[in-house]
């Protein structure tokens, strides 16, 4: 997630904190210092309440981290790759790079988070009962942690995707129907419905004398709506590109430039005449790297005639490359997750094509206009007869 910084590693999983989390840390500390602790632990100074609020906010986010670690460790036990955990304004997110392979795997991966939150809440409440007679700061902190974690567990069980409850619902529908795509459509539809209810609730709160609470509820609804729509769009991609490989979508004749020409020649003979923003760079028959407008702008103009492209380009080891046999569903996840507009397609260290976001979008538009629900695989295409070849199509520029 952009705007995050790494704070450490747990069980081989990188832990990041987004700067938006710092905002909620300040707001939560102030809210606890002005509301919860003066009533739960009266007679103390403002400084004491601020310190207790800060400690409680940190402990709550430790609880959120444990919640996300539960998701991540269960996912890893199923053989799924877990990249990192990010704490941000709405709590936390585990960056799990693949979807579960079975409905049971989805169920256990989703349900473990709320179970951990409810368990932490129950344990905190048990210790509160033991310490409640003392009317101490510790008792006030424990009661807050108990209430917050129980509410967190219950909230996450709401059956609205992408909340954990939505994923549990998806797993159940998947198990009943045997169709993960149908399960995703059902879960994301209900997720959008829940999001609209939060937004409506926020509007009612705003005009009922609770503007801050209304804005917060509306913000949560907007976040859930955006996430549900994103997942639904990804499910559409999965359906359209089922069993489709990169070789079927790539441009097999990408624009390339030699590594040994000067930046001046690159600009005069390639970028300006053809309106390019970037080009793949070749060293003989081998892909060497990528050159972009941004790379060129970093070099003073008077040095362009003497500077070879190979000195300025991004080398191939710094690029994301894919093979022609890779599945388009996995590659789209890579393009979206890394915010990459084009990917070189390489086989045996040789460039065989380029896959661009524009080409994928055009393919989706054409299929939507034709009413096609799924891209045909090579085998399906061959079984239905040869396709007409169009000789007047020009190769797409990189």
C-alpha positions as CSV (number, residue, x, y, z in Angstrom):
1,X,0.0,0.0,0.0
2,X,1.4,3.4,-0.9
3,X,2.4,5.7,1.9
4,X,3.5,2.9,4.3
5,X,6.7,2.3,6.2
6,X,8.0,-1.1,7.5
7,X,8.2,-1.6,11.3
8,X,9.4,-5.2,11.4
9,X,8.8,-8.8,10.6
10,X,6.8,-11.5,12.4
11,X,7.1,-15.1,11.3
12,X,8.7,-14.0,8.1
13,X,5.8,-11.6,7.2
14,X,6.7,-7.9,6.8
15,X,4.6,-5.6,8.9
16,X,3.9,-2.1,7.6
17,X,2.1,0.9,9.0
18,X,0.3,3.3,6.7
19,X,0.5,7.0,7.5
20,X,-3.3,7.0,7.7
21,X,-3.0,4.8,10.8
22,X,-1.2,7.7,12.6
23,X,-4.3,9.8,12.1
24,X,-6.6,7.3,13.7
25,X,-4.0,6.8,16.5
26,X,-4.2,10.5,17.4
27,X,-8.0,10.7,17.1
28,X,-8.5,7.5,19.1
29,X,-6.1,8.7,21.8
30,X,-7.9,12.0,22.1
31,X,-11.4,10.3,22.2
32,X,-10.4,7.9,24.9
33,X,-8.7,10.7,27.0
34,X,-11.8,12.9,26.8
35,X,-14.5,10.3,27.0
36,X,-13.8,6.8,28.2
37,X,-11.1,7.2,30.9
38,X,-12.7,10.2,32.8
39,X,-15.8,8.1,33.4
40,X,-14.0,4.7,33.9
41,X,-11.1,6.1,36.0
42,X,-12.2,9.5,37.4
43,X,-10.1,12.0,39.3
44,X,-6.9,12.0,37.2
45,X,-5.1,14.6,35.2
46,X,-5.5,15.2,31.4
47,X,-1.9,14.1,30.9
48,X,-2.7,10.8,32.6
49,X,-5.8,10.3,30.5
50,X,-3.8,11.1,27.3
51,X,-1.2,8.5,28.3
52,X,-3.8,5.9,29.1
53,X,-5.6,6.6,25.8
54,X,-2.3,6.3,23.9
55,X,-1.5,2.9,25.5
56,X,-5.0,1.6,24.9
57,X,-4.9,2.7,21.2
58,X,-1.5,0.9,20.7
59,X,-2.9,-2.2,22.4
60,X,-6.0,-2.2,20.2
61,X,-3.8,-2.1,17.1
62,X,-1.7,-4.9,18.5
63,X,-5.0,-6.8,18.7
64,X,-5.7,-5.9,15.0
65,X,-2.3,-7.1,14.1
66,X,-3.0,-10.5,15.8
67,X,-6.3,-10.6,13.9
68,X,-4.5,-10.2,10.6
69,X,-1.7,-12.6,11.6
70,X,-4.4,-15.2,12.1
71,X,-5.5,-14.7,8.4
72,X,-1.9,-14.7,7.2
73,X,-0.7,-17.8,9.1
74,X,-3.8,-19.9,8.1
75,X,-3.3,-18.8,4.4
76,X,0.4,-19.8,4.6
77,X,-0.6,-23.2,6.1
78,X,-2.6,-23.7,2.9
79,X,0.4,-23.0,0.7
80,X,-0.6,-19.4,-0.2
81,X,2.0,-16.7,-0.4
82,X,1.6,-13.9,2.1
83,X,3.5,-10.7,1.2
84,X,2.9,-8.4,4.2
85,X,0.4,-7.0,6.7
86,X,-0.4,-3.3,6.6
87,X,-2.0,-1.4,9.4
88,X,-4.1,1.6,8.1
89,X,-7.0,3.9,8.9
90,X,-9.6,1.1,8.9
91,X,-7.6,-1.4,10.8
92,X,-5.4,-3.8,8.9
93,X,-5.1,-5.9,5.7
94,X,-3.2,-9.0,4.9
95,X,-1.6,-9.0,1.5
96,X,-2.2,-12.6,0.4
97,X,-1.1,-13.0,-3.2
98,X,-3.4,-15.9,-4.2
99,X,-7.0,-16.8,-3.6
100,X,-7.9,-19.9,-1.5
101,X,-8.2,-23.0,-3.7
102,X,-11.2,-24.5,-1.9
103,X,-14.3,-23.3,-0.1
104,X,-13.1,-24.9,3.1
105,X,-9.8,-23.0,2.8
106,X,-11.7,-19.7,2.3
107,X,-13.9,-20.4,5.3
108,X,-11.1,-21.1,7.8
109,X,-8.9,-18.3,6.5
110,X,-11.8,-15.8,6.9
111,X,-13.3,-17.0,10.2
112,X,-10.0,-17.1,12.1
113,X,-9.7,-13.3,12.3
114,X,-13.0,-12.7,14.1
115,X,-12.4,-15.7,16.3
116,X,-9.1,-14.2,17.4
117,X,-10.7,-10.8,18.1
118,X,-13.5,-12.4,20.1
119,X,-11.0,-14.5,22.0
120,X,-8.9,-11.4,22.9
121,X,-12.0,-9.6,24.0
122,X,-13.0,-12.6,26.2
123,X,-9.6,-12.9,27.8
124,X,-9.4,-9.1,28.4
125,X,-12.9,-9.2,30.0
126,X,-11.8,-12.1,32.2
127,X,-8.9,-10.2,33.5
128,X,-11.1,-7.1,34.0
129,X,-13.4,-9.1,36.2
130,X,-10.4,-10.1,38.3
131,X,-9.2,-6.5,38.5
132,X,-12.5,-4.6,38.6
133,X,-12.7,-4.2,42.3
134,X,-9.6,-2.0,42.3
135,X,-11.1,0.7,40.1
136,X,-7.6,1.0,38.6
137,X,-6.2,2.3,35.3
138,X,-5.5,-1.3,34.4
139,X,-9.1,-2.3,34.9
140,X,-10.2,0.6,32.6
141,X,-7.8,-0.4,29.9
142,X,-8.9,-4.0,30.1
143,X,-12.6,-3.1,29.9
144,X,-11.9,-1.0,26.8
145,X,-9.9,-3.7,25.1
146,X,-12.6,-6.3,25.9
147,X,-15.4,-4.1,24.4
148,X,-13.3,-3.0,21.4
149,X,-12.2,-6.5,20.4
150,X,-15.7,-8.0,20.8
151,X,-17.2,-5.2,18.7
152,X,-14.4,-5.7,16.2
153,X,-15.1,-9.4,16.0
154,X,-18.8,-8.9,15.6
155,X,-18.4,-6.1,13.0
156,X,-16.1,-8.3,10.9
157,X,-18.7,-11.1,10.9
158,X,-21.2,-8.8,9.0
159,X,-21.8,-10.7,5.8
160,X,-20.6,-8.0,3.5
161,X,-17.6,-8.5,1.2
162,X,-14.7,-7.7,1.8
163,X,-15.3,-8.1,5.6
164,X,-14.5,-11.5,7.0
165,X,-18.2,-12.3,7.3
166,X,-18.5,-11.6,3.6
167,X,-15.7,-14.1,2.9
168,X,-17.4,-16.6,5.2
169,X,-20.6,-16.2,3.2
170,X,-18.7,-16.6,-0.1
171,X,-17.2,-19.8,1.2
172,X,-20.6,-21.2,2.2
173,X,-22.2,-20.3,-1.2
174,X,-19.1,-21.7,-2.9
175,X,-19.5,-25.0,-1.0
176,X,-23.3,-25.2,-1.8
177,X,-23.1,-24.2,-5.5
178,X,-19.6,-25.5,-6.3
179,X,-19.1,-22.3,-8.3
180,X,-16.6,-19.8,-6.8
181,X,-17.6,-17.1,-9.4
182,X,-21.3,-17.3,-8.3
183,X,-20.2,-17.2,-4.7
184,X,-18.2,-14.0,-5.3
185,X,-21.1,-12.3,-7.1
186,X,-23.4,-13.1,-4.2
187,X,-20.9,-11.9,-1.6
188,X,-20.0,-8.7,-3.4
189,X,-23.7,-7.9,-4.1
190,X,-24.5,-8.2,-0.4
191,X,-21.3,-6.3,0.4
192,X,-22.4,-3.4,-1.7
193,X,-25.9,-3.5,0.0
194,X,-24.2,-3.4,3.4
195,X,-22.0,-0.5,2.2
196,X,-25.1,1.5,1.1
197,X,-26.7,0.9,4.4
198,X,-23.7,2.3,6.2
199,X,-23.7,5.4,4.0
200,X,-27.5,5.9,4.6
201,X,-27.0,5.4,8.4
202,X,-24.1,8.0,8.2
203,X,-26.4,10.5,6.5
204,X,-29.1,10.0,9.1
205,X,-26.6,10.4,11.9
206,X,-25.2,13.6,10.3
207,X,-28.6,15.3,10.1
208,X,-29.6,14.0,13.6
209,X,-27.0,16.0,15.5
210,X,-24.1,13.6,15.3
211,X,-22.1,15.0,12.3
212,X,-18.7,13.4,13.2
213,X,-20.2,10.0,13.7
214,X,-22.2,10.4,10.5
215,X,-19.1,11.3,8.5
216,X,-17.2,8.3,9.9
217,X,-20.0,5.9,9.1
218,X,-20.3,7.3,5.6
219,X,-16.5,6.9,5.2
220,X,-16.7,3.3,6.3
221,X,-19.6,2.7,3.8
222,X,-17.6,4.3,1.0
223,X,-14.6,2.1,1.7
224,X,-16.7,-1.1,1.8
225,X,-18.5,-0.1,-1.4
226,X,-15.2,0.6,-3.3
227,X,-13.7,-2.6,-2.1
228,X,-16.7,-4.7,-3.0
229,X,-16.9,-3.2,-6.5
230,X,-13.2,-3.8,-7.0
231,X,-13.5,-7.5,-6.0
232,X,-16.6,-7.8,-8.3
233,X,-14.6,-6.4,-11.2
234,X,-11.7,-8.8,-10.5
235,X,-14.2,-11.7,-10.5
236,X,-15.4,-10.5,-14.0
237,X,-11.8,-10.6,-15.2
238,X,-11.4,-14.1,-13.8
239,X,-14.5,-15.2,-15.7
240,X,-13.5,-13.5,-19.0
241,X,-9.9,-14.7,-18.9
242,X,-10.4,-18.2,-17.5
243,X,-7.8,-20.6,-19.0
244,X,-6.4,-17.8,-21.2
245,X,-2.6,-17.4,-21.4
246,X,-0.5,-14.3,-22.0
247,X,0.4,-15.5,-25.5
248,X,-3.2,-15.1,-26.6
249,X,-3.4,-11.4,-25.5
250,X,0.2,-10.1,-26.1
251,X,1.4,-8.1,-29.0
252,X,3.9,-10.3,-30.7
253,X,5.6,-7.5,-32.6
254,X,6.4,-4.8,-30.0
255,X,8.4,-1.7,-30.7
256,X,12.0,-2.1,-29.7
257,X,15.2,0.0,-29.9
258,X,18.9,-0.9,-29.9
259,X,20.8,-0.3,-26.6
260,X,23.8,1.3,-28.4
261,X,22.0,4.3,-30.1
262,X,22.1,7.7,-28.6
263,X,19.3,9.4,-26.7
264,X,19.2,12.0,-29.4
265,X,18.6,9.4,-32.1
266,X,16.0,7.7,-29.9
267,X,14.1,10.9,-29.5
268,X,14.4,12.0,-33.2
269,X,13.8,8.7,-34.9
270,X,11.5,6.8,-32.5
271,X,9.8,8.8,-29.7
272,X,8.8,11.9,-31.6
273,X,7.8,10.4,-35.0
274,X,5.8,7.6,-33.4
275,X,4.5,9.4,-30.3
276,X,6.0,6.9,-27.9
277,X,6.3,7.2,-24.2
278,X,8.5,4.2,-23.7
279,X,10.2,1.4,-25.6
280,X,11.8,-1.9,-24.9
281,X,15.6,-1.9,-25.3
282,X,17.4,-4.8,-27.0
283,X,21.0,-6.0,-26.8
284,X,21.1,-8.0,-30.0
285,X,18.3,-10.6,-29.6
286,X,18.2,-10.3,-25.8
287,X,15.9,-8.0,-23.9
288,X,18.2,-5.5,-22.0
289,X,15.7,-3.1,-20.4
290,X,13.1,-0.4,-20.8
291,X,13.6,3.3,-21.6
292,X,10.9,5.9,-20.7
293,X,10.4,9.7,-21.1
294,X,11.1,10.1,-17.5
295,X,14.5,8.4,-17.9
296,X,15.4,10.7,-20.8
297,X,14.4,13.9,-18.9
298,X,16.9,13.1,-16.2
299,X,19.7,13.6,-18.7
300,X,20.7,17.2,-19.6
301,X,19.7,17.8,-23.3
302,X,23.2,18.8,-24.3
303,X,24.4,15.3,-23.3
304,X,21.8,13.4,-25.4
305,X,24.0,13.0,-28.6
306,X,26.8,11.3,-26.5
307,X,24.7,9.2,-24.1
308,X,23.7,5.7,-25.2
309,X,20.3,4.4,-24.4
310,X,21.8,1.5,-22.5
311,X,23.4,3.9,-20.0
312,X,20.0,5.4,-19.0
313,X,17.5,2.6,-19.4
314,X,16.0,0.5,-16.5
315,X,17.8,-2.8,-16.8
316,X,15.8,-6.0,-17.3
317,X,16.5,-7.2,-13.7
318,X,14.5,-4.3,-12.4
319,X,11.5,-5.0,-14.6
320,X,8.5,-7.3,-14.1
321,X,8.5,-9.9,-16.9
322,X,6.1,-12.7,-17.7
323,X,6.2,-15.8,-19.8
324,X,3.8,-16.6,-22.7
325,X,2.4,-19.6,-20.8
326,X,1.3,-17.7,-17.7
327,X,-2.4,-17.4,-17.0
328,X,-4.0,-14.0,-17.6
329,X,-5.8,-14.0,-14.3
330,X,-2.5,-14.1,-12.4
331,X,-0.9,-11.5,-14.6
332,X,-3.8,-9.1,-14.2
333,X,-3.3,-9.4,-10.4
334,X,0.4,-8.5,-10.9
335,X,-0.4,-5.5,-13.2
336,X,-3.0,-4.1,-10.8
337,X,-1.0,-4.8,-7.6
338,X,2.2,-3.3,-9.0
339,X,0.4,-0.6,-11.0
340,X,2.2,-1.7,-14.2
341,X,0.9,-0.6,-17.6
342,X,2.9,-3.1,-19.7
343,X,4.8,-6.3,-19.2
344,X,7.6,-7.7,-21.4
345,X,6.9,-11.3,-22.4
346,X,10.1,-13.3,-22.3
347,X,10.9,-16.9,-23.1
348,X,14.4,-18.4,-22.8
349,X,15.7,-14.9,-22.2
350,X,14.3,-13.7,-25.5
351,X,11.6,-11.1,-26.0
352,X,8.6,-12.7,-27.7
353,X,6.0,-9.9,-27.1
354,X,4.6,-7.3,-24.8
355,X,1.3,-7.3,-22.8
356,X,-0.2,-3.8,-22.3
357,X,-3.0,-2.7,-20.1
358,X,-4.5,-0.9,-23.2
359,X,-4.6,-4.2,-25.1
360,X,-6.4,-5.9,-22.2
361,X,-9.0,-3.0,-22.0
362,X,-9.6,-3.1,-25.7
363,X,-10.1,-6.8,-25.6
364,X,-12.7,-6.4,-22.8
365,X,-14.5,-3.6,-24.7
366,X,-14.7,-5.7,-27.9
367,X,-16.0,-8.8,-26.0
368,X,-18.5,-6.7,-24.2
369,X,-19.8,-5.2,-27.5
370,X,-20.0,-8.7,-29.0
371,X,-21.7,-10.1,-25.9
372,X,-19.0,-12.7,-25.3
373,X,-18.7,-13.8,-21.7
374,X,-15.4,-15.6,-21.9
375,X,-12.3,-15.4,-24.0
376,X,-11.9,-18.6,-26.1
377,X,-8.8,-20.7,-25.5
378,X,-6.6,-21.9,-28.3
379,X,-8.1,-25.4,-28.1
380,X,-11.7,-24.0,-28.3
381,X,-10.8,-21.7,-31.2
382,X,-9.3,-24.6,-33.2
383,X,-12.3,-26.8,-32.5
384,X,-14.5,-24.1,-34.0
385,X,-12.5,-23.7,-37.2
386,X,-9.8,-21.3,-38.3
387,X,-10.2,-17.6,-37.5
388,X,-10.0,-15.0,-40.3
389,X,-6.6,-13.3,-40.5
390,X,-6.5,-9.6,-40.9
391,X,-3.4,-8.5,-42.7
392,X,-4.0,-4.7,-42.4
393,X,-3.6,-4.5,-38.7
394,X,-0.5,-2.7,-37.5
395,X,1.4,-3.8,-34.4
396,X,0.6,-1.8,-31.2
397,X,3.3,0.6,-30.1
398,X,4.7,0.2,-26.7
